[in-house]
Amino acid sequence: MSGFGWASTTDEVLAGKDLSGRTVFITGANSGLGQETARAMASKGAHVVMAGRDQHKLDAAVAAIRETLPKAQLDTLTVDLGSLESIRAATSRARQAFPRIDLLINNAGVMATPFEHTADGFERQFGTNHLGHFALTAELMPAIERGHLKRIVNLSSRGHFMGQVDFDDPNFTRRPYDPWASYGQSKTANVLFTVGLEQRFAVLGIHAYAVHPGGIETNLGRYMTPEMREGLMKRVSSSDTGFAWKTIPQGAATSCWAATADELEGCGGVYCEDCHVAEVDDENPKEGVRSYAVNRSYADRLWKLSEELTGAQFPS
Ligand SMILES: NC(=O)c1ccc[n+]([C@@H]2O[C@H](COP(=O)([O-])OP(=O)(O)OC[C@H]3O[C@@H](n4cnc5c(N)ncnc54)[C@H](OP(=O)(O)O)[C@@H]3O)[C@@H](O)[C@H]2O)c1
């Protein structure tokens, strides 16, 4: 047991940790959980590369962090995870500027968007939440291999309960679009990607962890209509889920824990929530990870599909 739990905060989880001399790369670092993860890690001496798609928002997030940590070592990198061209350009700049990355936190995400497509024609949630991070990680892998900590954290969600990956129609070309099935698919993909990374790179000492942060009020809900919000709240707060909101520092705590906990050393490929490794469970509405999200053959299938769709190649 970690000694941390549902209510633990980023600062509690990182107490006693020293991240000086370590480079942490965080996507979606200009908002919500990503910004708080950046602040907390910078407060422990890490050099944080804050990636986001809008330089003005990144500048505002840097300024907000520097209000309490004037000496924080922060860099920014603009990348749109909805464009393979943007990912290739940004990672090429990143490889020059940051030859060693110790921790990669794939945190950016969109939820319940209308039926839209990325620049490369992928359905937006699958394209941004999974395929964008798949391509980004492939390009950053040489820098992670050179890192000392060698961990990758993929932000998933309990939302993975809402959908498996449809390997025959991931982009909703033949089935009716449903924003929740799509979010669920993308968040299941985040866990399967974690399993796939672990299968391939544990041998090099690189380990991957999927995280459900909890329910936290951030900008993530911006695409929901009032009716969708009402339906979601009805679903998550029904009596059998025991739902309660976390604060942002509580929400980002599991990412910080997965990235640094000593007890996780060498044992990735798992899904973490409330600062512990979740059980595989296909029934429990309150916690756990569904078996389809940690299925090794699905992880392989998703890996191959993601390579085909993005053209990204991990070093072998
Ligand atoms: N909040 C929750 O209750 C909750 C629950 C479960 C899982 N999660 C997961 O936690 C992660 C962080 O979410 P959050 O709650 O902190 O939401 P948030 O405040 O909306 O932050 C999401 C971040 O992702 C960035 N992003 C979105 N699309 C992008 C793109 N195409 N390219 C680059 N960056 C992009 C956003 O940038 P812009 O500001 O430019 O849009 C923002 O920085 C997500 O993966 C989410 O699925 C959150």
The ligand as an SDF file (V2000), in Angstrom:
LIG
                    3D

 48 52  0  0  0  0  0  0  0  0999 V2000
  -11.0300   16.4820  -14.9880 N   0  0  0  0  0  0  0  0  0  0  0  0
  -11.4870   15.2570  -14.8000 C   0  0  0  0  0  0  0  0  0  0  0  0
  -12.4710   15.0240  -14.0540 O   0  0  0  0  0  0  0  0  0  0  0  0
  -10.8170   14.0940  -15.4600 C   0  0  0  0  0  0  0  0  0  0  0  0
  -11.3050   12.7990  -15.1730 C   0  0  0  0  0  0  0  0  0  0  0  0
  -10.7140   11.7070  -15.7870 C   0  0  0  0  0  0  0  0  0  0  0  0
   -9.6600   11.8940  -16.6670 C   0  0  0  0  0  0  0  0  0  0  0  0
   -9.2070   13.1680  -16.9450 N   0  0  0  0  0  0  0  0  0  0  0  0
   -8.0950   13.3040  -17.9100 C   0  0  0  0  0  0  0  0  0  0  0  0
   -7.1360   14.1950  -17.4000 O   0  0  0  0  0  0  0  0  0  0  0  0
   -6.4520   14.8420  -18.4720 C   0  0  0  0  0  0  0  0  0  0  0  0
   -6.3230   16.3160  -18.1830 C   0  0  0  0  0  0  0  0  0  0  0  0
   -7.6080   16.8920  -18.2040 O   0  0  0  0  0  0  0  0  0  0  0  0
   -8.0310   18.1910  -17.3950 P   0  0  0  0  0  0  0  0  0  0  0  0
   -9.1770   17.7970  -16.5510 O   0  0  0  0  0  0  0  0  0  0  0  0
   -6.8660   18.8620  -16.7930 O   0  0  0  0  0  0  0  0  0  0  0  0
   -8.6400   19.0660  -18.6140 O   0  0  0  0  0  0  0  0  0  0  0  0
   -8.2880   20.5110  -19.1870 P   0  0  0  0  0  0  0  0  0  0  0  0
   -8.1850   21.5030  -18.0950 O   0  0  0  0  0  0  0  0  0  0  0  0
   -9.2950   20.7490  -20.2610 O   0  0  0  0  0  0  0  0  0  0  0  0
   -6.8550   20.2950  -19.8290 O   0  0  0  0  0  0  0  0  0  0  0  0
   -6.6850   19.5860  -21.0170 C   0  0  0  0  0  0  0  0  0  0  0  0
   -5.4070   20.0240  -21.6820 C   0  0  0  0  0  0  0  0  0  0  0  0
   -5.2650   19.3030  -22.9220 O   0  0  0  0  0  0  0  0  0  0  0  0
   -4.9330   20.2460  -23.9320 C   0  0  0  0  0  0  0  0  0  0  0  0
   -5.3120   19.8230  -25.2780 N   0  0  0  0  0  0  0  0  0  0  0  0
   -6.5420   19.5360  -25.7470 C   0  0  0  0  0  0  0  0  0  0  0  0
   -6.4760   19.2750  -27.0660 N   0  0  0  0  0  0  0  0  0  0  0  0
   -5.1720   19.3950  -27.4320 C   0  0  0  0  0  0  0  0  0  0  0  0
   -4.4780   19.2780  -28.6510 C   0  0  0  0  0  0  0  0  0  0  0  0
   -5.0920   18.9970  -29.8140 N   0  0  0  0  0  0  0  0  0  0  0  0
   -3.1360   19.4750  -28.6650 N   0  0  0  0  0  0  0  0  0  0  0  0
   -2.4850   19.8010  -27.5170 C   0  0  0  0  0  0  0  0  0  0  0  0
   -3.0950   19.9500  -26.3340 N   0  0  0  0  0  0  0  0  0  0  0  0
   -4.4300   19.7520  -26.3000 C   0  0  0  0  0  0  0  0  0  0  0  0
   -5.6970   21.4940  -23.5200 C   0  0  0  0  0  0  0  0  0  0  0  0
   -5.2050   22.6160  -24.2440 O   0  0  0  0  0  0  0  0  0  0  0  0
   -6.1880   23.8940  -24.5530 P   0  0  0  0  0  0  0  0  0  0  0  0
   -6.3060   24.6250  -23.2460 O   0  0  0  0  0  0  0  0  0  0  0  0
   -5.4600   24.6340  -25.6100 O   0  0  0  0  0  0  0  0  0  0  0  0
   -7.4990   23.3100  -25.0160 O   0  0  0  0  0  0  0  0  0  0  0  0
   -5.3890   21.5180  -22.0430 C   0  0  0  0  0  0  0  0  0  0  0  0
   -4.1110   22.0280  -21.8230 O   0  0  0  0  0  0  0  0  0  0  0  0
   -7.2340   14.4980  -19.7390 C   0  0  0  0  0  0  0  0  0  0  0  0
   -6.5260   13.4940  -20.4590 O   0  0  0  0  0  0  0  0  0  0  0  0
   -8.5450   13.9320  -19.2210 C   0  0  0  0  0  0  0  0  0  0  0  0
   -9.1220   12.9850  -20.0900 O   0  0  0  0  0  0  0  0  0  0  0  0
   -9.7620   14.2520  -16.3470 C   0  0  0  0  0  0  0  0  0  0  0  0
  1  2  1  0
  2  3  2  0
  2  4  1  0
  4  5  1  0
  4 48  2  0
  5  6  2  0
  6  7  1  0
  7  8  2  0
  8  9  1  0
  8 48  1  0
  9 10  1  0
  9 46  1  0
 10 11  1  0
 11 12  1  0
 11 44  1  0
 12 13  1  0
 13 14  1  0
 14 15  2  0
 14 16  1  0
 14 17  1  0
 17 18  1  0
 18 19  2  0
 18 20  1  0
 18 21  1  0
 21 22  1  0
 22 23  1  0
 23 24  1  0
 23 42  1  0
 24 25  1  0
 25 26  1  0
 25 36  1  0
 26 27  1  0
 26 35  1  0
 27 28  2  0
 28 29  1  0
 29 30  1  0
 29 35  2  0
 30 31  1  0
 30 32  2  0
 32 33  1  0
 33 34  2  0
 34 35  1  0
 36 37  1  0
 36 42  1  0
 37 38  1  0
 38 39  2  0
 38 40  1  0
 38 41  1  0
 42 43  1  0
 44 45  1  0
 44 46  1  0
 46 47  1  0
M  CHG  2   8   1  16  -1
M  END
$$$$
